């Protein structure tokens, strides 16, 4: 008998858009009509979050990336997906 493994991922909400600006990344929450400026060093992480990042992988991220994820969660810009 084969067990089904459930994967849990964290992802940006579908209402969140972002783009690179000069010196920072502009993130916009279309649902709440709010914008945020994120340091450019997190561009790759944001791109991955758009597709979904495995919860297990988050433990391998640096302190700054974990702090950003905590802030995004507090602002309700992310959600958890179970596959």
C-alpha positions as CSV (number, residue, x, y, z in Angstrom):
1,X,0.0,0.0,0.0
2,X,1.4,3.3,-1.1
3,X,1.0,6.4,1.2
4,X,0.0,9.7,-0.3
5,X,2.4,12.4,0.7
6,X,1.0,15.8,1.1
7,X,3.2,18.7,0.0
8,X,2.7,22.0,1.7
9,X,3.8,25.2,0.0
10,X,3.6,28.9,0.7
11,X,2.8,31.3,-2.2
12,X,1.9,34.9,-2.8
13,X,-1.8,35.7,-3.1
14,X,-3.1,36.0,-6.6
15,X,-3.8,39.7,-6.1
16,X,-0.1,40.5,-5.4
17,X,1.9,41.9,-8.3
18,X,5.5,43.1,-8.4
19,X,8.0,44.6,-10.7
20,X,11.6,45.7,-10.6
21,X,12.3,49.4,-10.2
22,X,15.6,51.2,-9.9
23,X,17.1,50.1,-6.6
24,X,14.1,48.2,-5.2
25,X,11.1,45.9,-6.1
26,X,7.7,47.5,-6.0
27,X,5.1,45.1,-4.7
28,X,1.4,46.0,-5.1
29,X,-1.6,44.4,-3.4
30,X,-4.4,44.9,-5.9
31,X,-7.1,43.8,-3.4
32,X,-6.1,46.2,-0.6
33,X,-4.7,48.9,-3.0
34,X,-1.4,49.1,-1.0
35,X,2.2,49.1,-2.3
36,X,5.4,48.1,-0.6
37,X,9.1,48.6,-1.5
38,X,11.2,45.4,-1.1
39,X,15.0,45.3,-1.5
40,X,16.2,44.0,-4.8
41,X,18.0,41.1,-3.2
42,X,14.6,39.4,-2.7
43,X,13.6,39.4,-6.3
44,X,14.4,35.7,-6.9
45,X,12.5,34.7,-3.7
46,X,9.4,36.7,-4.8
47,X,9.5,35.0,-8.2
48,X,9.6,31.6,-6.5
49,X,6.8,32.6,-4.2
50,X,4.6,33.4,-7.1
51,X,4.9,29.7,-8.1
52,X,4.9,28.4,-4.6
53,X,7.8,27.4,-2.3
54,X,7.9,24.1,-0.4
55,X,7.6,24.7,3.4
56,X,10.6,22.4,4.0
57,X,12.8,24.7,1.9
58,X,12.0,27.7,4.0
59,X,14.2,26.4,6.8
60,X,17.2,26.7,4.4
61,X,16.7,30.4,3.8
62,X,18.7,33.1,5.4
63,X,17.5,35.2,8.4
64,X,16.5,38.2,6.2
65,X,14.4,36.0,3.8
66,X,12.7,34.4,6.8
67,X,11.9,37.8,8.2
68,X,10.5,39.0,4.9
69,X,8.2,35.9,4.7
70,X,7.1,36.6,8.3
71,X,6.2,40.2,7.3
72,X,4.4,39.1,4.2
73,X,2.4,36.6,6.2
74,X,1.5,39.3,8.8
75,X,0.3,41.6,5.9
76,X,-1.8,38.7,4.6
77,X,0.1,38.7,1.2
78,X,0.8,34.9,1.3
79,X,-1.2,31.8,1.7
80,X,-0.5,28.1,2.3
81,X,-1.3,25.4,-0.3
82,X,-1.5,21.7,0.5
83,X,-1.1,19.4,-2.6
